[in-house]
C-alpha cells in the first residue's frame, strides 16, 4: 500500500491536489493511504518552498502547484515499481 501525503494548510489548491491524487489512485486500482499534513513544522521537514505539496512514500514528487491526474498516475506507477 502506498503512503500519500498532501502538504498544505487546507486551502482550495490542497483539496484539488488531494482530489486529483485520489482519482489517480482509484483509476489505477492502487491501494493508498492518504494523510493530510497541515502542521507547519511537519511540512518544513519536507523542505518544500511552497504548498500544496504531494509526497508519495516519503518522496516529494510535487510542490507549489496542482499536478494533473496523468502526472500523478506516472508518479504512482514509479512508486509501485520502487516498492517491489
C-alpha angles and dihedrals in degrees: 000000000000122000112223123186128191111206119204148080095276098268123155090265090055090051091050091052090051091047092051092046094049091048091049092050093048093047090051094044090238120157109225139166113221123208128182114216112196101151107110094217091051091049090051090059088070092056097226121155097213142016146271096063131181121206124185117191090343093307117117106229100169139011137175097019144057110259121214118251090246090057091050090050091057091049091049091050090050091049091051091052092048091050094056 
